[in-house]
Amino acid sequence: MPLALALSAEMTGVTDLQPVDSMESPYPYSFKVQCTSCREIHPNFVELSRHEMHDVSGSRGEANFVWRCRSCRRENSATFLSKPAPYTEEESGSWKNIIEIDVRGLEFVEFQAEGEWTCKSVANNTVFNEMDIQSGEWFDYDEKAGQEVTITDIKWQIRRS
């Protein structure tokens, strides 16, 4: 079943917000996971990477994340279907799916933005790197444009895609 991680935020002066996610610098997608068989929720956040593959038991191929539920012992998996889509200033205040993941036997119930993010200035394409948006907001100053740039009211939603 495909799930999407959706983002909503208020952006001023910046556009193209997205995680820094490359082979050289993989983004740690951190989720709380629930088994769909027994409904047990893993007590900790687990990290997934688009750039790692793991064998699925029973010769069923590979997945980016393979997890065995401690309660019912069922093996579950998740595979990324897309690379991250940038969130633009035009989409500010609305929900947008930024990544899609095919899940088998599990659901994601919560997301935590733990890694680095990047965006660019609307005025002059100045790139802002190493952004930490875990607190739900980000503030900086675009020196070339002479104005403050902000991202506030950052919210996450996990939904069917």
N, CA, C and O atoms as a GROMACS GRO file, in nm:
protein
  644
    1MET      N    1   0.084  -0.117   0.000
    1MET     CA    2   0.000   0.000   0.000
    1MET      C    3   0.089   0.124   0.000
    1MET      O    4   0.173   0.138   0.090
    2PRO      N    5   0.075   0.212  -0.097
    2PRO     CA    6   0.157   0.333  -0.101
    2PRO      C    7   0.110   0.437   0.001
    2PRO      O    8  -0.008   0.471   0.010
    3LEU      N    9   0.207   0.487   0.078
    3LEU     CA   10   0.184   0.597   0.170
    3LEU      C   11   0.266   0.716   0.125
    3LEU      O   12   0.368   0.700   0.058
    4ALA      N   13   0.222   0.835   0.161
    4ALA     CA   14   0.296   0.956   0.128
    4ALA      C   15   0.324   1.035   0.254
    4ALA      O   16   0.242   1.040   0.346
    5LEU      N   17   0.442   1.096   0.258
    5LEU     CA   18   0.474   1.192   0.362
    5LEU      C   19   0.440   1.328   0.304
    5LEU      O   20   0.500   1.372   0.206
    6ALA      N   21   0.344   1.396   0.366
    6ALA     CA   22   0.298   1.526   0.318
    6ALA      C   23   0.348   1.636   0.411
    6ALA      O   24   0.361   1.616   0.532
    7LEU      N   25   0.375   1.750   0.352
    7LEU     CA   26   0.428   1.866   0.424
    7LEU      C   27   0.337   1.986   0.401
    7LEU      O   28   0.283   2.006   0.292
    8SER      N   29   0.320   2.066   0.506
    8SER     CA   30   0.254   2.195   0.496
    8SER      C   31   0.339   2.294   0.574
    8SER      O   32   0.384   2.263   0.685
    9ALA      N   33   0.361   2.412   0.518
    9ALA     CA   34   0.442   2.513   0.586
    9ALA      C   35   0.409   2.651   0.529
    9ALA      O   36   0.360   2.663   0.417
   10GLU      N   37   0.437   2.752   0.607
   10GLU     CA   38   0.425   2.892   0.560
   10GLU      C   39   0.565   2.939   0.524
   10GLU      O   40   0.653   2.945   0.610
   11MET      N   41   0.586   2.973   0.396
   11MET     CA   42   0.719   3.013   0.349
   11MET      C   43   0.718   3.157   0.303
   11MET      O   44   0.628   3.200   0.231
   12THR      N   45   0.821   3.232   0.344
   12THR     CA   46   0.835   3.371   0.305
   12THR      C   47   0.975   3.394   0.249
   12THR      O   48   1.074   3.381   0.322
   13GLY      N   49   0.984   3.426   0.122
   13GLY     CA   50   1.111   3.460   0.059
   13GLY      C   51   1.195   3.342   0.014
   13GLY      O   52   1.303   3.362  -0.040
   14VAL      N   53   1.146   3.219   0.035
   14VAL     CA   54   1.221   3.099  -0.007
   14VAL      C   55   1.129   3.002  -0.080
   14VAL      O   56   1.007   3.010  -0.070
   15THR      N   57   1.190   2.910  -0.153
   15THR     CA   58   1.116   2.810  -0.227
   15THR      C   59   1.200   2.682  -0.236
   15THR      O   60   1.316   2.680  -0.193
   16ASP      N   61   1.144   2.578  -0.290
   16ASP     CA   62   1.212   2.450  -0.314
   16ASP      C   63   1.272   2.388  -0.187
   16ASP      O   64   1.387   2.346  -0.186
   17LEU      N   65   1.191   2.383  -0.081
   17LEU     CA   66   1.233   2.316   0.042
   17LEU      C   67   1.233   2.166   0.019
   17LEU      O   68   1.133   2.110  -0.027
   18GLN      N   69   1.344   2.101   0.051
   18GLN     CA   70   1.353   1.956   0.037
   18GLN      C   71   1.467   1.902   0.122
   18GLN      O   72   1.560   1.976   0.156
   19PRO      N   73   1.460   1.772   0.157
   19PRO     CA   74   1.569   1.714   0.235
   19PRO      C   75   1.695   1.701   0.150
   19PRO      O   76   1.687   1.681   0.029
   20VAL      N   77   1.810   1.712   0.215
   20VAL     CA   78   1.937   1.684   0.149
   20VAL      C   79   1.948   1.532   0.146
   20VAL      O   80   1.971   1.469   0.249
   21ASP      N   81   1.930   1.473   0.028
   21ASP     CA   82   1.921   1.327   0.015
   21ASP      C   83   1.992   1.281  -0.112
   21ASP      O   84   1.932   1.272  -0.219
   22SER      N   85   2.120   1.251  -0.097
   22SER     CA   86   2.199   1.201  -0.209
   22SER      C   87   2.273   1.076  -0.164
   22SER      O   88   2.273   1.041  -0.046
   23MET      N   89   2.335   1.008  -0.258
   23MET     CA   90   2.412   0.889  -0.226
   23MET      C   91   2.526   0.925  -0.129
   23MET      O   92   2.558   0.847  -0.039
   24GLU      N   93   2.587   1.041  -0.149
   24GLU     CA   94   2.696   1.086  -0.063
   24GLU      C   95   2.647   1.133   0.074
   24GLU      O   96   2.719   1.121   0.173
   25SER      N   97   2.526   1.185   0.079
   25SER     CA   98   2.470   1.237   0.203
   25SER      C   99   2.323   1.194   0.215
   25SER      O  100   2.233   1.275   0.193
   26PRO      N  101   2.300   1.068   0.249
   26PRO     CA  102   2.161   1.018   0.254
   26PRO      C  103   2.082   1.080   0.371
   26PRO      O  104   2.135   1.099   0.481
   27TYR      N  105   1.956   1.112   0.344
   27TYR     CA  106   1.869   1.169   0.446
   27TYR      C  107   1.812   1.057   0.533
   27TYR      O  108   1.765   0.956   0.480
   28PRO      N  109   1.814   1.072   0.666
   28PRO     CA  110   1.757   0.970   0.755
   28PRO      C  111   1.607   0.994   0.778
   28PRO      O  112   1.570   1.068   0.869
   29TYR      N  113   1.522   0.934   0.697
   29TYR     CA  114   1.376   0.947   0.715
   29TYR      C  115   1.339   0.872   0.843
   29TYR      O  116   1.348   0.750   0.848
   30SER      N  117   1.296   0.946   0.946
   30SER     CA  118   1.269   0.887   1.078
   30SER      C  119   1.119   0.878   1.103
   30SER      O  120   1.048   0.979   1.104
   31PHE      N  121   1.071   0.755   1.124
   31PHE     CA  122   0.929   0.730   1.144
   31PHE      C  123   0.906   0.645   1.267
   31PHE      O  124   0.992   0.567   1.307
   32LYS      N  125   0.788   0.661   1.328
   32LYS     CA  126   0.735   0.562   1.423
   32LYS      C  127   0.657   0.463   1.338
   32LYS      O  128   0.582   0.502   1.248
   33VAL      N  129   0.675   0.333   1.367
   33VAL     CA  130   0.620   0.227   1.284
   33VAL      C  131   0.518   0.146   1.362
   33VAL      O  132   0.536   0.117   1.480
   34GLN      N  133   0.408   0.110   1.294
   34GLN     CA  134   0.305   0.025   1.353
   34GLN      C  135   0.284  -0.098   1.265
   34GLN      O  136   0.271  -0.087   1.143
   35CYS      N  137   0.281  -0.215   1.329
   35CYS     CA  138   0.252  -0.341   1.258
   35CYS      C  139   0.102  -0.344   1.226
   35CYS      O  140   0.020  -0.321   1.315
   36THR      N  141   0.066  -0.373   1.102
   36THR     CA  142  -0.076  -0.377   1.065
   36THR      C  143  -0.141  -0.509   1.105
   36THR      O  144  -0.264  -0.520   1.104
   37SER      N  145  -0.060  -0.608   1.141
   37SER     CA  146  -0.113  -0.737   1.182
   37SER      C  147  -0.162  -0.734   1.327
   37SER      O  148  -0.276  -0.771   1.355
   38CYS      N  149  -0.075  -0.692   1.418
   38CYS     CA  150  -0.112  -0.693   1.561
   38CYS      C  151  -0.134  -0.553   1.618
   38CYS      O  152  -0.173  -0.540   1.735
   39ARG      N  153  -0.111  -0.450   1.539
   39ARG     CA  154  -0.129  -0.308   1.575
   39ARG      C  155  -0.027  -0.257   1.678
   39ARG      O  156  -0.045  -0.150   1.735
   40GLU      N  157   0.078  -0.333   1.702
   40GLU     CA  158   0.186  -0.293   1.794
   40GLU      C  159   0.264  -0.176   1.732
   40GLU      O  160   0.299  -0.181   1.614
   41ILE      N  161   0.291  -0.073   1.812
   41ILE     CA  162   0.371   0.041   1.767
   41ILE      C  163   0.511   0.028   1.826
   41ILE      O  164   0.527   0.012   1.947
   42HIS      N  165   0.612   0.034   1.739
   42HIS     CA  166   0.751   0.028   1.785
   42HIS      C  167   0.776   0.149   1.874
   42HIS      O  168   0.738   0.260   1.838
   43PRO      N  169   0.838   0.130   1.992
   43PRO     CA  170   0.852   0.241   2.087
   43PRO      C  171   0.947   0.353   2.041
   43PRO      O  172   0.937   0.465   2.091
   44ASN      N  173   1.037   0.324   1.948
   44ASN     CA  174   1.135   0.424   1.904
   44ASN      C  175   1.114   0.460   1.758
   44ASN      O  176   1.049   0.388   1.683
   45PHE      N  177   1.170   0.574   1.720
   45PHE     CA  178   1.172   0.609   1.578
   45PHE      C  179   1.272   0.519   1.508
   45PHE      O  180   1.377   0.486   1.565
   46VAL      N  181   1.241   0.479   1.386
   46VAL     CA  182   1.333   0.400   1.304
   46VAL      C  183   1.372   0.485   1.183
   46VAL      O  184   1.293   0.567   1.136
   47GLU      N  185   1.493   0.465   1.133
   47GLU     CA  186   1.542   0.543   1.019
   47GLU      C  187   1.542   0.459   0.893
   47GLU      O  188   1.580   0.342   0.893
   48LEU      N  189   1.498   0.522   0.784
   48LEU     CA  190   1.499   0.461   0.653
   48LEU      C  191   1.587   0.544   0.562
   48LEU      O  192   1.596   0.666   0.579
   49SER      N  193   1.652   0.480   0.467
   49SER     CA  194   1.732   0.551   0.368
   49SER      C  195   1.690   0.505   0.229
   49SER      O  196   1.670   0.386   0.206
   50ARG      N  197   1.677   0.600   0.137
   50ARG     CA  198   1.646   0.564  -0.002
   50ARG      C  199   1.761   0.491  -0.068
   50ARG      O  200   1.743   0.425  -0.170
   51HIS      N  201   1.881   0.503  -0.010
   51HIS     CA  202   2.001   0.453  -0.074
   51HIS      C  203   2.051   0.321  -0.017
   51HIS      O  204   2.160   0.275  -0.054
   52GLU      N  205   1.975   0.258   0.072
   52GLU     CA  206   2.010   0.128   0.128
   52GLU      C  207   1.903   0.026   0.089
   52GLU      O  208   1.784   0.056   0.089
   53MET      N  209   1.949  -0.094   0.056
   53MET     CA  210   1.856  -0.202   0.026
   53MET      C  211   1.887  -0.320   0.118
   53MET      O  212   2.003  -0.348   0.148
   54HIS      N  213   1.780  -0.389   0.162
   54HIS     CA  214   1.792  -0.503   0.251
   54HIS      C  215   1.711  -0.619   0.194
   54HIS      O  216   1.606  -0.598   0.134
   55ASP      N  217   1.761  -0.742   0.212
   55ASP     CA  218   1.689  -0.860   0.164
   55ASP      C  219   1.563  -0.882   0.245
   55ASP      O  220   1.562  -0.864   0.367
   56VAL      N  221   1.457  -0.921   0.176
   56VAL     CA  222   1.333  -0.960   0.239
   56VAL      C  223   1.333  -1.112   0.247
   56VAL      O  224   1.361  -1.179   0.147
   57SER      N  225   1.302  -1.167   0.363
   57SER     CA  226   1.302  -1.314   0.381
   57SER      C  227   1.206  -1.381   0.284
   57SER      O  228   1.106  -1.322   0.242
   58GLY      N  229   1.238  -1.504   0.248
   58GLY     CA  230   1.150  -1.579   0.159
   58GLY      C  231   1.172  -1.549   0.012
   58GLY      O  232   1.085  -1.576  -0.069
   59SER      N  233   1.287  -1.495  -0.023
   59SER     CA  234   1.324  -1.467  -0.163
   59SER      C  235   1.224  -1.376  -0.233
   59SER      O  236   1.195  -1.396  -0.352
   60ARG      N  237   1.173  -1.278  -0.164
   60ARG     CA  238   1.076  -1.188  -0.226
   60ARG      C  239   1.141  -1.058  -0.272
   60ARG      O  240   1.071  -0.962  -0.303
   61GLY      N  241   1.272  -1.055  -0.277
   61GLY     CA  242   1.338  -0.935  -0.327
   61GLY      C  243   1.398  -0.851  -0.217
   61GLY      O  244   1.435  -0.901  -0.111
   62GLU      N  245   1.406  -0.721  -0.245
   62GLU     CA  246   1.469  -0.627  -0.154
   62GLU      C  247   1.376  -0.511  -0.122
   62GLU      O  248   1.279  -0.484  -0.194
   63ALA      N  249   1.407  -0.443  -0.011
   63ALA     CA  250   1.332  -0.325   0.031
   63ALA      C  251   1.428  -0.229   0.100
   63ALA      O  252   1.534  -0.270   0.147
   64ASN      N  253   1.391  -0.103   0.106
   64ASN     CA  254   1.474  -0.004   0.176
   64ASN      C  255   1.472  -0.024   0.326
   64ASN      O  256   1.566   0.016   0.396
   65PHE      N  257   1.365  -0.085   0.377
   65PHE     CA  258   1.351  -0.107   0.521
   65PHE      C  259   1.281  -0.240   0.544
   65PHE      O  260   1.176  -0.266   0.487
   66VAL      N  261   1.341  -0.325   0.627
   66VAL     CA  262   1.281  -0.454   0.664
   66VAL      C  263   1.278  -0.460   0.816
   66VAL      O  264   1.380  -0.437   0.882
   67TRP      N  265   1.161  -0.492   0.871
   67TRP     CA  266   1.141  -0.489   1.016
   67TRP      C  267   1.057  -0.609   1.060
   67TRP      O  268   0.954  -0.638   0.999
   68ARG      N  269   1.101  -0.677   1.164
   68ARG     CA  270   1.024  -0.788   1.220
   68ARG      C  271   0.958  -0.738   1.349
   68ARG      O  272   1.026  -0.692   1.441
   69CYS      N  273   0.826  -0.748   1.354
   69CYS     CA  274   0.750  -0.705   1.472
   69CYS      C  275   0.786  -0.794   1.592
   69CYS      O  276   0.790  -0.916   1.580
   70ARG      N  277   0.813  -0.733   1.704
   70ARG     CA  278   0.849  -0.808   1.825
   70ARG      C  279   0.730  -0.885   1.882
   70ARG      O  280   0.749  -0.989   1.946
   71SER      N  281   0.610  -0.837   1.860
   71SER     CA  282   0.492  -0.902   1.918
   71SER      C  283   0.446  -1.023   1.838
   71SER      O  284   0.432  -1.132   1.894
   72CYS      N  285   0.423  -1.005   1.709
   72CYS     CA  286   0.368  -1.115   1.629
   72CYS      C  287   0.472  -1.184   1.541
   72CYS      O  288   0.440  -1.283   1.475
   73ARG      N  289   0.594  -1.132   1.539
   73ARG     CA  290   0.707  -1.189   1.464
   73ARG      C  291   0.690  -1.181   1.312
   73ARG      O  292   0.766  -1.244   1.239
   74ARG      N  293   0.594  -1.105   1.264
   74ARG     CA  294   0.575  -1.090   1.121
   74ARG      C  295   0.681  -0.996   1.063
   74ARG      O  296   0.715  -0.895   1.124
   75GLU      N  297   0.732  -1.030   0.945
   75GLU     CA  298   0.829  -0.944   0.879
   75GLU      C  299   0.756  -0.846   0.789
   75GLU      O  300   0.667  -0.884   0.712
   76ASN      N  301   0.793  -0.720   0.799
   76ASN     CA  302   0.729  -0.612   0.725
   76ASN      C  303   0.836  -0.534   0.649
   76ASN      O  304   0.953  -0.539   0.684
   77SER      N  305   0.795  -0.462   0.545
   77SER     CA  306   0.894  -0.390   0.466
   77SER      C  307   0.838  -0.260   0.410
   77SER      O  308   0.717  -0.238   0.404
   78ALA      N  309   0.932  -0.174   0.368
   78ALA     CA  310   0.896  -0.047   0.305
   78ALA      C  311   0.998  -0.016   0.196
   78ALA      O  312   1.118  -0.037   0.213
   79THR      N  313   0.947   0.036   0.083
   79THR     CA  314   1.033   0.070  -0.031
   79THR      C  315   0.993   0.207  -0.084
   79THR      O  316   0.875   0.233  -0.109
   80PHE      N  317   1.091   0.294  -0.101
   80PHE     CA  318   1.064   0.428  -0.155
   80PHE      C  319   1.023   0.416  -0.302
   80PHE      O  320   1.085   0.342  -0.379
   81LEU      N  321   0.920   0.489  -0.339
   81LEU     CA  322   0.870   0.489  -0.477
   81LEU      C  323   0.916   0.610  -0.555
   81LEU      O  324   0.911   0.611  -0.678
   82SER      N  325   0.962   0.714  -0.485
   82SER     CA  326   1.001   0.837  -0.552
   82SER      C  327   1.114   0.905  -0.476
   82SER      O  328   1.142   0.874  -0.361
   83LYS      N  329   1.179   0.998  -0.545
   83LYS     CA  330   1.275   1.082  -0.476
   83LYS      C  331   1.198   1.201  -0.419
   83LYS      O  332   1.085   1.226  -0.460
   84PRO      N  333   1.257   1.276  -0.325
   84PRO     CA  334   1.183   1.386  -0.263
   84PRO      C  335   1.144   1.495  -0.364
   84PRO      O  336   1.224   1.534  -0.449
   85ALA      N  337   1.021   1.541  -0.354
   85ALA     CA  338   0.973   1.651  -0.438
   85ALA      C  339   0.987   1.782  -0.360
   85ALA      O  340   0.953   1.786  -0.242
   86PRO      N  341   1.037   1.888  -0.423
   86PRO     CA  342   1.052   2.016  -0.351
   86PRO      C  343   0.917   2.080  -0.319
   86PRO      O  344   0.821   2.069  -0.396
   87TYR      N  345   0.912   2.145  -0.204
   87TYR     CA  346   0.793   2.220  -0.161
   87TYR      C  347   0.820   2.366  -0.198
   87TYR      O  348   0.916   2.426  -0.150
   88THR      N  349   0.734   2.423  -0.282
   88THR     CA  350   0.759   2.557  -0.335
   88THR      C  351   0.682   2.665  -0.260
   88THR      O  352   0.587   2.637  -0.187
   89GLU      N  353   0.725   2.789  -0.281
   89GLU     CA  354   0.657   2.902  -0.216
   89GLU      C  355   0.511   2.912  -0.261
   89GLU      O  356   0.425   2.952  -0.182
   90GLU      N  357   0.482   2.876  -0.386
   90GLU     CA  358   0.344   2.880  -0.436
   90GLU      C  359   0.253   2.783  -0.361
   90GLU      O  360   0.132   2.804  -0.353
   91GLU      N  361   0.311   2.678  -0.305
   91GLU     CA  362   0.234   2.578  -0.231
   91GLU      C  363   0.223   2.612  -0.082
   91GLU      O  364   0.161   2.538  -0.006
   92SER      N  365   0.282   2.722  -0.042
   92SER     CA  366   0.284   2.763   0.098
   92SER      C  367   0.144   2.760   0.159
   92SER      O  368   0.049   2.816   0.104
   93GLY      N  369   0.133   2.693   0.274
   93GLY     CA  370   0.005   2.684   0.343
   93GLY      C  371  -0.081   2.568   0.301
   93GLY      O  372  -0.184   2.542   0.363
   94SER      N  373  -0.042   2.496   0.197
   94SER     CA  374  -0.122   2.380   0.153
   94SER      C  375  -0.040   2.252   0.171
   94SER      O  376   0.081   2.257   0.190
   95TRP      N  377  -0.109   2.139   0.166
   95TRP     CA  378  -0.044   2.009   0.183
   95TRP      C  379   0.010   1.960   0.050
   95TRP      O  380  -0.056   1.972  -0.053
   96LYS      N  381   0.132   1.905   0.053
   96LYS     CA  382   0.192   1.846  -0.067
   96LYS      C  383   0.266   1.719  -0.027
   96LYS      O  384   0.339   1.716   0.072
   97ASN      N  385   0.246   1.613  -0.106
   97ASN     CA  386   0.322   1.490  -0.087
   97ASN      C  387   0.466   1.516  -0.132
   97ASN      O  388   0.490   1.554  -0.246
   98ILE      N  389   0.561   1.494  -0.040
   98ILE     CA  390   0.700   1.516  -0.079
   98ILE      C  391   0.774   1.387  -0.108
   98ILE      O  392   0.878   1.389  -0.174
   99ILE      N  393   0.724   1.275  -0.058
   99ILE     CA  394   0.785   1.146  -0.092
   99ILE      C  395   0.680   1.036  -0.076
   99ILE      O  396   0.591   1.045   0.009
  100GLU      N  397   0.691   0.931  -0.159
  100GLU     CA  398   0.598   0.819  -0.152
  100GLU      C  399   0.674   0.692  -0.120
  100GLU      O  400   0.784   0.669  -0.170
  101ILE      N  401   0.612   0.608  -0.035
  101ILE     CA  402   0.676   0.485   0.010
  101ILE      C  403   0.572   0.372   0.004
  101ILE      O  404   0.460   0.387   0.054
  102ASP      N  405   0.611   0.261  -0.056
  102ASP     CA  406   0.526   0.142  -0.060
  102ASP      C  407   0.552   0.062   0.066
  102ASP      O  408   0.665   0.021   0.091
  103VAL      N  409   0.448   0.038   0.146
  103VAL     CA  410   0.463  -0.034   0.272
  103VAL      C  411   0.390  -0.168   0.264
  103VAL      O  412   0.284  -0.179   0.204
  104ARG      N  413   0.450  -0.269   0.325
  104ARG     CA  414   0.393  -0.403   0.329
  104ARG      C  415   0.390  -0.450   0.474
  104ARG      O  416   0.495  -0.478   0.532
  105GLY      N  417   0.271  -0.458   0.533
  105GLY     CA  418   0.255  -0.509   0.669
  105GLY      C  419   0.283  -0.409   0.778
  105GLY      O  420   0.283  -0.445   0.896
  106LEU      N  421   0.306  -0.284   0.742
  106LEU     CA  422   0.331  -0.182   0.843
  106LEU      C  423   0.271  -0.050   0.798
  106LEU      O  424   0.238  -0.032   0.681
  107GLU      N  425   0.258   0.041   0.894
  107GLU     CA  426   0.217   0.178   0.865
  107GLU      C  427   0.309   0.271   0.941
  107GLU      O  428   0.361   0.236   1.047
  108PHE      N  429   0.328   0.390   0.887
  108PHE     CA  430   0.401   0.493   0.958
  108PHE      C  431   0.299   0.577   1.032
  108PHE      O  432   0.197   0.616   0.975
  109VAL      N  433   0.324   0.606   1.159
  109VAL     CA  434   0.227   0.680   1.239
  109VAL      C  435   0.278   0.819   1.278
  109VAL      O  436   0.199   0.903   1.321
  110GLU      N  437   0.408   0.844   1.263
  110GLU     CA  438   0.463   0.976   1.298
  110GLU      C  439   0.596   0.994   1.226
  110GLU      O  440   0.670   0.898   1.205
  111PHE      N  441   0.624   1.119   1.186
  111PHE     CA  442   0.751   1.153   1.119
  111PHE      C  443   0.826   1.255   1.202
  111PHE      O  444   0.766   1.342   1.265
  112GLN      N  445   0.958   1.243   1.200
  112GLN     CA  446   1.044   1.338   1.270
  112GLN      C  447   1.150   1.386   1.171
  112GLN      O  448   1.225   1.305   1.115
  113ALA      N  449   1.158   1.517   1.148
  113ALA     CA  450   1.252   1.576   1.052
  113ALA      C  451   1.388   1.594   1.116
  113ALA      O  452   1.421   1.702   1.164
  114GLU      N  453   1.469   1.487   1.118
  114GLU     CA  454   1.595   1.490   1.190
  114GLU      C  455   1.716   1.533   1.107
  114GLU      O  456   1.813   1.583   1.165
  115GLY      N  457   1.715   1.518   0.978
  115GLY     CA  458   1.831   1.547   0.895
  115GLY      C  459   1.834   1.689   0.844
  115GLY      O  460   1.756   1.774   0.886
  116GLU      N  461   1.928   1.714   0.752
  116GLU     CA  462   1.945   1.847   0.694
  116GLU      C  463   1.851   1.869   0.577
  116GLU      O  464   1.819   1.777   0.501
  117TRP      N  465   1.807   1.994   0.564
  117TRP     CA  466   1.719   2.036   0.455
  117TRP      C  467   1.786   2.150   0.380
  117TRP      O  468   1.883   2.209   0.428
  118THR      N  469   1.733   2.181   0.263
  118THR     CA  470   1.784   2.290   0.183
  118THR      C  471   1.667   2.362   0.116
  118THR      O  472   1.561   2.303   0.094
  119CYS      N  473   1.688   2.489   0.084
  119CYS     CA  474   1.591   2.566   0.007
  119CYS      C  475   1.669   2.678  -0.061
  119CYS      O  476   1.790   2.692  -0.042
  120LYS      N  477   1.599   2.759  -0.142
  120LYS     CA  478   1.667   2.870  -0.208
  120LYS      C  479   1.580   2.995  -0.204
  120LYS      O  480   1.458   2.988  -0.190
  121SER      N  481   1.648   3.108  -0.216
  121SER     CA  482   1.582   3.238  -0.212
  121SER      C  483   1.497   3.258  -0.338
  121SER      O  484   1.539   3.223  -0.448
  122VAL      N  485   1.379   3.315  -0.319
  122VAL     CA  486   1.294   3.348  -0.433
  122VAL      C  487   1.354   3.466  -0.509
  122VAL      O  488   1.344   3.473  -0.631
  123ALA      N  489   1.418   3.559  -0.436
  123ALA     CA  490   1.469   3.682  -0.497
  123ALA      C  491   1.590   3.659  -0.586
  123ALA      O  492   1.601   3.722  -0.692
  124ASN      N  493   1.682   3.569  -0.546
  124ASN     CA  494   1.808   3.560  -0.620
  124ASN      C  495   1.868   3.420  -0.627
  124ASN      O  496   1.984   3.405  -0.665
  125ASN      N  497   1.793   3.319  -0.592
  125ASN     CA  498   1.838   3.179  -0.597
  125ASN      C  499   1.953   3.146  -0.502
  125ASN      O  500   2.021   3.045  -0.522
  126THR      N  501   1.978   3.229  -0.401
  126THR     CA  502   2.076   3.196  -0.299
  126THR      C  503   2.032   3.066  -0.231
  126THR      O  504   1.917   3.054  -0.189
  127VAL      N  505   2.123   2.971  -0.220
  127VAL     CA  506   2.090   2.841  -0.162
  127VAL      C  507   2.121   2.844  -0.012
  127VAL      O  508   2.228   2.886   0.031
  128PHE      N  509   2.024   2.798   0.067
  128PHE     CA  510   2.041   2.784   0.212
  128PHE      C  511   2.055   2.634   0.240
  128PHE      O  512   1.963   2.557   0.214
  129ASN      N  513   2.170   2.595   0.295
  129ASN     CA  514   2.199   2.455   0.324
  129ASN      C  515   2.204   2.431   0.473
  129ASN      O  516   2.198   2.524   0.554
  130GLU      N  517   2.214   2.303   0.509
  130GLU     CA  518   2.229   2.262   0.648
  130GLU      C  519   2.119   2.319   0.738
  130GLU      O  520   2.144   2.358   0.853
  131MET      N  521   1.998   2.324   0.685
  131MET     CA  522   1.884   2.374   0.761
  131MET      C  523   1.834   2.268   0.858
  131MET      O  524   1.824   2.150   0.824
  132ASP      N  525   1.802   2.311   0.979
  132ASP     CA  526   1.741   2.224   1.079
  132ASP      C  527   1.598   2.272   1.098
  132ASP      O  528   1.574   2.381   1.150
  133ILE      N  529   1.501   2.189   1.056
  133ILE     CA  530   1.360   2.229   1.067
  133ILE      C  531   1.284   2.144   1.169
  133ILE      O  532   1.161   2.145   1.172
  134GLN      N  533   1.357   2.072   1.252
  134GLN     CA  534   1.295   1.982   1.349
  134GLN      C  535   1.205   2.056   1.447
  134GLN      O  536   1.107   1.998   1.495
  135SER      N  537   1.235   2.181   1.478
  135SER     CA  538   1.154   2.258   1.573
  135SER      C  539   1.023   2.308   1.512
  135SER      O  540   0.936   2.358   1.584
  136GLY      N  541   1.006   2.293   1.380
  136GLY     CA  542   0.883   2.337   1.315
  136GLY      C  543   0.890   2.476   1.256
  136GLY      O  544   0.791   2.529   1.206
  137GLU      N  545   1.011   2.537   1.262
  137GLU     CA  546   1.029   2.668   1.202
  137GLU      C  547   1.178   2.690   1.172
  137GLU      O  548   1.265   2.623   1.228
  138TRP      N  549   1.204   2.787   1.083
  138TRP     CA  550   1.341   2.819   1.043
  138TRP      C  551   1.344   2.966   1.003
  138TRP      O  552   1.254   3.015   0.934
  139PHE      N  553   1.448   3.036   1.046
  139PHE     CA  554   1.464   3.178   1.016
  139PHE      C  555   1.606   3.203   0.970
  139PHE      O  556   1.700   3.143   1.023
  140ASP      N  557   1.624   3.291   0.870
  140ASP     CA  558   1.757   3.330   0.823
  140ASP      C  559   1.745   3.467   0.758
  140ASP      O  560   1.637   3.525   0.751
  141TYR      N  561   1.859   3.516   0.710
  141TYR     CA  562   1.861   3.646   0.644
  141TYR      C  563   1.929   3.631   0.508
  141TYR      O  564   2.040   3.579   0.499
  142ASP      N  565   1.861   3.676   0.403
  142ASP     CA  566   1.917   3.674   0.268
  142ASP      C  567   1.991   3.805   0.248
  142ASP      O  568   1.929   3.908   0.222
  143GLU      N  569   2.124   3.801   0.260
  143GLU     CA  570   2.205   3.923   0.252
  143GLU      C  571   2.200   3.987   0.115
  143GLU      O  572   2.199   4.110   0.104
  144LYS      N  573   2.195   3.906   0.008
  144LYS     CA  574   2.189   3.962  -0.128
  144LYS      C  575   2.059   4.039  -0.151
  144LYS      O  576   2.059   4.143  -0.217
  145ALA      N  577   1.950   3.987  -0.098
  145ALA     CA  578   1.819   4.052  -0.115
  145ALA      C  579   1.791   4.154  -0.006
  145ALA      O  580   1.703   4.239  -0.021
  146GLY      N  581   1.866   4.146   0.106
  146GLY     CA  582   1.845   4.239   0.217
  146GLY      C  583   1.714   4.216   0.289
  146GLY      O  584   1.649   4.312   0.331
  147GLN      N  585   1.674   4.091   0.304
  147GLN     CA  586   1.546   4.062   0.370
  147GLN      C  587   1.553   3.932   0.449
  147GLN      O  588   1.634   3.844   0.421
  148GLU      N  589   1.466   3.924   0.548
  148GLU     CA  590   1.456   3.802   0.626
  148GLU      C  591   1.381   3.697   0.544
  148GLU      O  592   1.288   3.730   0.470
  149VAL      N  593   1.422   3.571   0.558
  149VAL     CA  594   1.352   3.459   0.494
  149VAL      C  595   1.309   3.364   0.605
  149VAL      O  596   1.384   3.340   0.700
  150THR      N  597   1.188   3.310   0.592
  150THR     CA  598   1.134   3.227   0.700
  150THR      C  599   1.055   3.109   0.647
  150THR      O  600   0.999   3.112   0.537
  151ILE      N  601   1.053   3.005   0.728
  151ILE     CA  602   0.962   2.892   0.709
  151ILE      C  603   0.905   2.865   0.847
  151ILE      O  604   0.978   2.832   0.940
  152THR      N  605   0.773   2.878   0.860
  152THR     CA  606   0.708   2.859   0.989
  152THR      C  607   0.591   2.762   0.974
  152THR      O  608   0.553   2.724   0.864
  153ASP      N  609   0.536   2.725   1.088
  153ASP     CA  610   0.418   2.639   1.092
  153ASP      C  611   0.437   2.510   1.011
  153ASP      O  612   0.348   2.469   0.936
  154ILE      N  613   0.556   2.448   1.026
  154ILE     CA  614   0.585   2.324   0.954
  154ILE      C  615   0.508   2.209   1.018
  154ILE      O  616   0.519   2.183   1.138
  155LYS      N  617   0.428   2.141   0.935
  155LYS     CA  618   0.347   2.029   0.982
  155LYS      C  619   0.366   1.911   0.889
  155LYS      O  620   0.392   1.927   0.770
  156TRP      N  621   0.354   1.791   0.946
  156TRP     CA  622   0.371   1.666   0.872
  156TRP      C  623   0.243   1.584   0.880
  156TRP      O  624   0.169   1.588   0.978
  157GLN      N  625   0.219   1.509   0.774
  157GLN     CA  626   0.104   1.421   0.767
  157GLN      C  627   0.144   1.296   0.688
  157GLN      O  628   0.209   1.305   0.585
  158ILE      N  629   0.104   1.181   0.740
  158ILE     CA  630   0.127   1.056   0.667
  158ILE      C  631  -0.010   1.011   0.617
  158ILE      O  632  -0.104   0.993   0.696
  159ARG      N  633  -0.021   0.994   0.485
  159ARG     CA  634  -0.152   0.962   0.427
  159ARG      C  635  -0.135   0.867   0.308
  159ARG      O  636  -0.025   0.849   0.255
  160ARG      N  637  -0.244   0.807   0.270
  160ARG     CA  638  -0.242   0.718   0.153
  160ARG      C  639  -0.219   0.803   0.029
  160ARG      O  640  -0.272   0.913   0.015
  161SER      N  641  -0.136   0.748  -0.062
  161SER     CA  642  -0.107   0.828  -0.183
  161SER      C  643  -0.186   0.776  -0.302
  161SER      O  644  -0.175   0.830  -0.412
   0.00000   0.00000   0.00000
